[in-house]
Structures are given as C-alpha cells and as structure tokens.
Amino acid sequence: MTDNSSNGAVVLVGCGRLGSAILEGWLATGTVAPAELIILTPSDKPATEAARARGARVNPPFEALSDARAVVLAVKPAKWREAVAPLLERLPAAAPVISVMAGVKAGDIADVTRRPVARVMPTTGVAQARGVAALWSDDAGARDIARGLFEPIADVPGLDSETLMDAATATAGSAPAFVYAFVQALARAGEAQGLSPDAAERLARGALRSAGAGAETGAPLEDLVARIASPGGTTRAGLDAMEAGGDVDRAAEAAVSAAVARAREISG
C-alpha cells in the first residue's frame, strides 16, 4: 500500500452520495485524520456532521486551503468549473486534483486548475471500505497520492489509458445499480412462484450477500459459478435458460454500452 503519511490537508469538494461515501470510508479506516480534512459543501449531510464532530473543518475560510496536499473533486460534472474557480488562488500549485467525476477529462481539469490531475472512479462501497476504484493519471505523483487515499477503502486497479475510464465507470461505478436491479428482478420472479414479497426480497438480498462473500475470496468468477452450478442441478438449469437466449450477455452489454455512451456525452 502506498504511504499516506500526513503533510497537509485533504480537501473534499462536494459531499453528495459519492463524496459522502468516500468521507465515511476515510473516517472508518483512519485513512485521513479528521483534523486533516477540509470539506467544502453547500449543504450539511450526516457524513459531514460526523466529520465535523471529530474535528474536520467544514467550509472554513479559503485561507485554510494554503496547506492542502490534495483536492478530491466530487461535485456533479456540470458544476466542477464553478466549484474550483474560487479555490485556485489559495491552493498550493503542487496539490494534485483527484477527480471522481464521470466523463470529465483530466486534460480539461488540468487546463483550468494548472495542477496535476488523477482520475478515480470509485463505487459507493468505499463507505464500508469495500469498494473498487479505477485509477488513471499521467502524473506519477498525483497517481501515488490518489492510490494512497483510496487503497484503504477500495481495490484500486490502475488503467493503462484514460480512454478506458468510461468503460471502467460502466463496469464498476455504475454496475452495483445493475446488480441491484437484477436482484430486484429475482425477488419479483420469486413472488411469481408464490413467495411472499417479504420472503422473496429477503432471500434475494441474502443471495446477494452470499455472492459478495464468494467474490471477496478472489477466486475466478468461472470457478465461483461452477461451485454452485452442479451438472444436472437446479442452478445449472437456470443458467442454461439464461444462456440459451443470450439474455445475461445481452443485458450486460446493453447496460455497459449505454453507460459508456452517456459518459462520453458528458465529456463532450
């Protein structure tokens, strides 16, 4: 793991769903000491209040930014320019900007901020230190700082090219919602077979937890499938039904392709 020893404040700009998840993960793991956190947000959130109670600075005067070692930009993509504009005079020139925004290119951020940039696309599982976060930067220092901030709360695969970030966003950043939607569909299918709504949802959620536990072993996905899908068994019959019509591959390809297309639209 990258050394993440303190030499200045970490500035979190934006504390919406993803920003709050990152903040919760940092607080839970001690990745960033609360006293070293500066949070800039237009509205208070539970995570913000929890951080404030532990010593984080929330919306302090911009003079406090002068010792920042990194800025994590977690605002909506359409708002990032107006969010960073008032900060630039106070931020140290060497402090990298770490963007967790989908679709916004590092070059565009660098042109405005005149600072090294890293792009990270984390899942909201970072709140429980169980996320995954794709990372790309062409600046070694920015890349190392970003890795140090996210490795304690996520698996951090590096990408060879920024052009792969949209695919990574769709494959991981958006994918939890795709998985939840499938689990929701499984619950509805269970209801159709006679289960009560409560039982169907609890069983489907339990299946998701079991699948997650298996995934965390690091075993190949093909092996995880094979462990459950015995030849001639009920699971194999269900998988055969999905695979026969290509439903699983078609749905996954459509979801990922649509998410990638949208990310590219955002980036202009």
Contacts in CASP RR format, 6 or more apart in sequence:
PFRMAT RR
TARGET T0000
AUTHOR 0000-0000-0000
METHOD contacts of the structure
MODEL  1
MTDNSSNGAVVLVGCGRLGSAILEGWLATGTVAPAELIILTPSDKPATEA
ARARGARVNPPFEALSDARAVVLAVKPAKWREAVAPLLERLPAAAPVISV
MAGVKAGDIADVTRRPVARVMPTTGVAQARGVAALWSDDAGARDIARGLF
EPIADVPGLDSETLMDAATATAGSAPAFVYAFVQALARAGEAQGLSPDAA
ERLARGALRSAGAGAETGAPLEDLVARIASPGGTTRAGLDAMEAGGDVDR
AAEAAVSAAVARAREISG
1 148 0 8 1.000
1 151 0 8 1.000
1 152 0 8 1.000
2 144 0 8 1.000
2 145 0 8 1.000
2 147 0 8 1.000
2 148 0 8 1.000
2 151 0 8 1.000
3 148 0 8 1.000
4 31 0 8 1.000
4 32 0 8 1.000
4 148 0 8 1.000
4 149 0 8 1.000
4 152 0 8 1.000
6 33 0 8 1.000
6 36 0 8 1.000
6 69 0 8 1.000
7 69 0 8 1.000
8 36 0 8 1.000
8 67 0 8 1.000
8 68 0 8 1.000
8 69 0 8 1.000
9 36 0 8 1.000
9 37 0 8 1.000
9 38 0 8 1.000
9 57 0 8 1.000
9 64 0 8 1.000
9 65 0 8 1.000
9 67 0 8 1.000
9 68 0 8 1.000
9 69 0 8 1.000
10 26 0 8 1.000
10 32 0 8 1.000
10 36 0 8 1.000
10 37 0 8 1.000
10 38 0 8 1.000
10 68 0 8 1.000
10 69 0 8 1.000
10 70 0 8 1.000
10 71 0 8 1.000
10 72 0 8 1.000
10 149 0 8 1.000
11 38 0 8 1.000
11 39 0 8 1.000
11 40 0 8 1.000
11 65 0 8 1.000
11 68 0 8 1.000
11 70 0 8 1.000
11 71 0 8 1.000
11 72 0 8 1.000
11 87 0 8 1.000
11 91 0 8 1.000
11 95 0 8 1.000
12 19 0 8 1.000
12 22 0 8 1.000
12 23 0 8 1.000
12 37 0 8 1.000
12 38 0 8 1.000
12 39 0 8 1.000
12 40 0 8 1.000
12 72 0 8 1.000
12 74 0 8 1.000
13 40 0 8 1.000
13 41 0 8 1.000
13 71 0 8 1.000
13 72 0 8 1.000
13 73 0 8 1.000
13 74 0 8 1.000
13 75 0 8 1.000
13 83 0 8 1.000
13 84 0 8 1.000
13 87 0 8 1.000
14 39 0 8 1.000
14 40 0 8 1.000
14 41 0 8 1.000
14 73 0 8 1.000
14 74 0 8 1.000
14 75 0 8 1.000
14 83 0 8 1.000
15 23 0 8 1.000
15 39 0 8 1.000
15 41 0 8 1.000
15 45 0 8 1.000
15 47 0 8 1.000
15 48 0 8 1.000
15 74 0 8 1.000
16 41 0 8 1.000
16 45 0 8 1.000
16 74 0 8 1.000
17 124 0 8 1.000
18 74 0 8 1.000
18 100 0 8 1.000
18 122 0 8 1.000
18 124 0 8 1.000
19 47 0 8 1.000
19 72 0 8 1.000
19 74 0 8 1.000
19 100 0 8 1.000
20 45 0 8 1.000
20 46 0 8 1.000
20 47 0 8 1.000
20 48 0 8 1.000
20 127 0 8 1.000
21 47 0 8 1.000
21 122 0 8 1.000
21 124 0 8 1.000
21 125 0 8 1.000
21 126 0 8 1.000
21 127 0 8 1.000
22 72 0 8 1.000
22 74 0 8 1.000
22 100 0 8 1.000
22 122 0 8 1.000
22 126 0 8 1.000
22 127 0 8 1.000
22 153 0 8 1.000
23 37 0 8 1.000
23 39 0 8 1.000
23 47 0 8 1.000
23 48 0 8 1.000
23 51 0 8 1.000
24 47 0 8 1.000
24 50 0 8 1.000
24 126 0 8 1.000
24 127 0 8 1.000
24 128 0 8 1.000
25 31 0 8 1.000
25 126 0 8 1.000
25 127 0 8 1.000
25 128 0 8 1.000
25 129 0 8 1.000
25 152 0 8 1.000
25 153 0 8 1.000
26 32 0 8 1.000
26 37 0 8 1.000
26 149 0 8 1.000
26 152 0 8 1.000
26 153 0 8 1.000
27 34 0 8 1.000
27 47 0 8 1.000
27 50 0 8 1.000
27 51 0 8 1.000
27 54 0 8 1.000
28 127 0 8 1.000
28 128 0 8 1.000
28 129 0 8 1.000
28 153 0 8 1.000
29 129 0 8 1.000
29 152 0 8 1.000
29 153 0 8 1.000
30 152 0 8 1.000
31 148 0 8 1.000
31 149 0 8 1.000
31 152 0 8 1.000
31 153 0 8 1.000
32 149 0 8 1.000
34 51 0 8 1.000
34 54 0 8 1.000
34 55 0 8 1.000
34 56 0 8 1.000
35 55 0 8 1.000
35 56 0 8 1.000
37 51 0 8 1.000
37 55 0 8 1.000
37 56 0 8 1.000
37 57 0 8 1.000
38 56 0 8 1.000
38 57 0 8 1.000
38 58 0 8 1.000
38 60 0 8 1.000
38 64 0 8 1.000
38 65 0 8 1.000
38 68 0 8 1.000
39 48 0 8 1.000
39 51 0 8 1.000
39 52 0 8 1.000
39 56 0 8 1.000
39 57 0 8 1.000
39 58 0 8 1.000
39 59 0 8 1.000
40 59 0 8 1.000
40 83 0 8 1.000
40 87 0 8 1.000
41 48 0 8 1.000
41 58 0 8 1.000
41 59 0 8 1.000
44 58 0 8 1.000
48 58 0 8 1.000
51 58 0 8 1.000
52 58 0 8 1.000
57 64 0 8 1.000
62 86 0 8 1.000
62 87 0 8 1.000
62 89 0 8 1.000
62 90 0 8 1.000
63 90 0 8 1.000
65 87 0 8 1.000
65 90 0 8 1.000
65 91 0 8 1.000
66 90 0 8 1.000
66 91 0 8 1.000
66 92 0 8 1.000
67 92 0 8 1.000
68 91 0 8 1.000
68 92 0 8 1.000
68 95 0 8 1.000
69 92 0 8 1.000
69 95 0 8 1.000
69 145 0 8 1.000
70 95 0 8 1.000
70 96 0 8 1.000
70 97 0 8 1.000
70 98 0 8 1.000
70 145 0 8 1.000
70 146 0 8 1.000
70 149 0 8 1.000
71 84 0 8 1.000
71 87 0 8 1.000
71 91 0 8 1.000
71 95 0 8 1.000
71 96 0 8 1.000
71 97 0 8 1.000
71 98 0 8 1.000
71 115 0 8 1.000
72 98 0 8 1.000
72 100 0 8 1.000
72 149 0 8 1.000
73 80 0 8 1.000
73 83 0 8 1.000
73 84 0 8 1.000
73 97 0 8 1.000
73 98 0 8 1.000
73 99 0 8 1.000
73 100 0 8 1.000
73 101 0 8 1.000
73 109 0 8 1.000
74 100 0 8 1.000
74 101 0 8 1.000
75 83 0 8 1.000
75 101 0 8 1.000
76 101 0 8 1.000
77 101 0 8 1.000
77 102 0 8 1.000
77 103 0 8 1.000
77 104 0 8 1.000
77 266 0 8 1.000
80 99 0 8 1.000
80 101 0 8 1.000
80 104 0 8 1.000
80 109 0 8 1.000
81 112 0 8 1.000
84 97 0 8 1.000
84 109 0 8 1.000
84 112 0 8 1.000
84 113 0 8 1.000
85 112 0 8 1.000
88 113 0 8 1.000
88 114 0 8 1.000
91 115 0 8 1.000
93 114 0 8 1.000
93 115 0 8 1.000
94 115 0 8 1.000
94 116 0 8 1.000
95 115 0 8 1.000
96 115 0 8 1.000
96 116 0 8 1.000
96 117 0 8 1.000
96 118 0 8 1.000
96 137 0 8 1.000
96 139 0 8 1.000
96 141 0 8 1.000
96 142 0 8 1.000
96 145 0 8 1.000
96 146 0 8 1.000
97 109 0 8 1.000
97 110 0 8 1.000
97 113 0 8 1.000
97 115 0 8 1.000
97 116 0 8 1.000
97 117 0 8 1.000
97 118 0 8 1.000
97 142 0 8 1.000
98 117 0 8 1.000
98 118 0 8 1.000
98 119 0 8 1.000
98 120 0 8 1.000
98 142 0 8 1.000
98 145 0 8 1.000
98 146 0 8 1.000
98 149 0 8 1.000
99 106 0 8 1.000
99 109 0 8 1.000
99 117 0 8 1.000
99 118 0 8 1.000
99 119 0 8 1.000
99 120 0 8 1.000
100 119 0 8 1.000
100 120 0 8 1.000
100 121 0 8 1.000
100 122 0 8 1.000
102 121 0 8 1.000
102 166 0 8 1.000
102 169 0 8 1.000
102 263 0 8 1.000
102 266 0 8 1.000
103 165 0 8 1.000
103 166 0 8 1.000
103 169 0 8 1.000
103 263 0 8 1.000
103 264 0 8 1.000
103 266 0 8 1.000
103 267 0 8 1.000
104 266 0 8 1.000
104 267 0 8 1.000
105 162 0 8 1.000
105 267 0 8 1.000
106 117 0 8 1.000
106 118 0 8 1.000
106 119 0 8 1.000
106 136 0 8 1.000
106 137 0 8 1.000
106 138 0 8 1.000
106 162 0 8 1.000
107 117 0 8 1.000
109 117 0 8 1.000
110 116 0 8 1.000
110 117 0 8 1.000
116 137 0 8 1.000
116 139 0 8 1.000
116 141 0 8 1.000
116 142 0 8 1.000
117 137 0 8 1.000
117 139 0 8 1.000
117 142 0 8 1.000
118 135 0 8 1.000
118 136 0 8 1.000
118 137 0 8 1.000
118 139 0 8 1.000
118 142 0 8 1.000
118 143 0 8 1.000
118 145 0 8 1.000
118 146 0 8 1.000
119 135 0 8 1.000
119 136 0 8 1.000
119 137 0 8 1.000
119 162 0 8 1.000
119 165 0 8 1.000
120 133 0 8 1.000
120 134 0 8 1.000
120 135 0 8 1.000
120 146 0 8 1.000
120 150 0 8 1.000
120 156 0 8 1.000
121 133 0 8 1.000
121 134 0 8 1.000
121 165 0 8 1.000
121 168 0 8 1.000
121 169 0 8 1.000
121 172 0 8 1.000
121 173 0 8 1.000
122 131 0 8 1.000
122 132 0 8 1.000
122 133 0 8 1.000
122 150 0 8 1.000
122 153 0 8 1.000
122 154 0 8 1.000
122 173 0 8 1.000
123 131 0 8 1.000
123 132 0 8 1.000
123 133 0 8 1.000
123 154 0 8 1.000
123 172 0 8 1.000
123 173 0 8 1.000
123 175 0 8 1.000
123 176 0 8 1.000
124 131 0 8 1.000
124 176 0 8 1.000
125 131 0 8 1.000
125 153 0 8 1.000
125 154 0 8 1.000
125 176 0 8 1.000
126 133 0 8 1.000
126 150 0 8 1.000
126 153 0 8 1.000
126 154 0 8 1.000
127 153 0 8 1.000
129 152 0 8 1.000
129 153 0 8 1.000
129 154 0 8 1.000
130 154 0 8 1.000
130 216 0 8 1.000
131 153 0 8 1.000
131 154 0 8 1.000
131 155 0 8 1.000
132 154 0 8 1.000
132 155 0 8 1.000
132 156 0 8 1.000
132 157 0 8 1.000
132 172 0 8 1.000
132 173 0 8 1.000
133 150 0 8 1.000
133 153 0 8 1.000
133 154 0 8 1.000
133 155 0 8 1.000
133 156 0 8 1.000
133 172 0 8 1.000
134 156 0 8 1.000
134 157 0 8 1.000
134 158 0 8 1.000
134 159 0 8 1.000
134 164 0 8 1.000
134 165 0 8 1.000
134 168 0 8 1.000
134 169 0 8 1.000
134 172 0 8 1.000
135 143 0 8 1.000
135 146 0 8 1.000
135 147 0 8 1.000
135 150 0 8 1.000
135 156 0 8 1.000
135 157 0 8 1.000
135 158 0 8 1.000
135 159 0 8 1.000
136 143 0 8 1.000
136 158 0 8 1.000
136 159 0 8 1.000
136 161 0 8 1.000
136 162 0 8 1.000
136 164 0 8 1.000
136 165 0 8 1.000
137 143 0 8 1.000
137 146 0 8 1.000
138 162 0 8 1.000
147 156 0 8 1.000
150 156 0 8 1.000
157 168 0 8 1.000
159 165 0 8 1.000
159 168 0 8 1.000
165 263 0 8 1.000
166 259 0 8 1.000
166 260 0 8 1.000
166 263 0 8 1.000
166 264 0 8 1.000
166 267 0 8 1.000
167 256 0 8 1.000
167 260 0 8 1.000
169 259 0 8 1.000
169 260 0 8 1.000
169 263 0 8 1.000
170 255 0 8 1.000
170 256 0 8 1.000
170 257 0 8 1.000
170 259 0 8 1.000
170 260 0 8 1.000
170 263 0 8 1.000
171 256 0 8 1.000
174 255 0 8 1.000
174 256 0 8 1.000
174 259 0 8 1.000
175 255 0 8 1.000
175 256 0 8 1.000
178 252 0 8 1.000
178 255 0 8 1.000
179 208 0 8 1.000
180 208 0 8 1.000
182 251 0 8 1.000
183 204 0 8 1.000
183 205 0 8 1.000
183 207 0 8 1.000
183 208 0 8 1.000
184 204 0 8 1.000
186 204 0 8 1.000
186 207 0 8 1.000
187 197 0 8 1.000
187 200 0 8 1.000
187 201 0 8 1.000
187 203 0 8 1.000
187 204 0 8 1.000
187 205 0 8 1.000
188 200 0 8 1.000
190 200 0 8 1.000
190 203 0 8 1.000
190 204 0 8 1.000
191 197 0 8 1.000
191 200 0 8 1.000
195 203 0 8 1.000
211 224 0 8 1.000
214 224 0 8 1.000
215 221 0 8 1.000
215 224 0 8 1.000
217 224 0 8 1.000
225 239 0 8 1.000
228 235 0 8 1.000
229 235 0 8 1.000
229 236 0 8 1.000
229 239 0 8 1.000
230 236 0 8 1.000
242 248 0 8 1.000
243 249 0 8 1.000
END
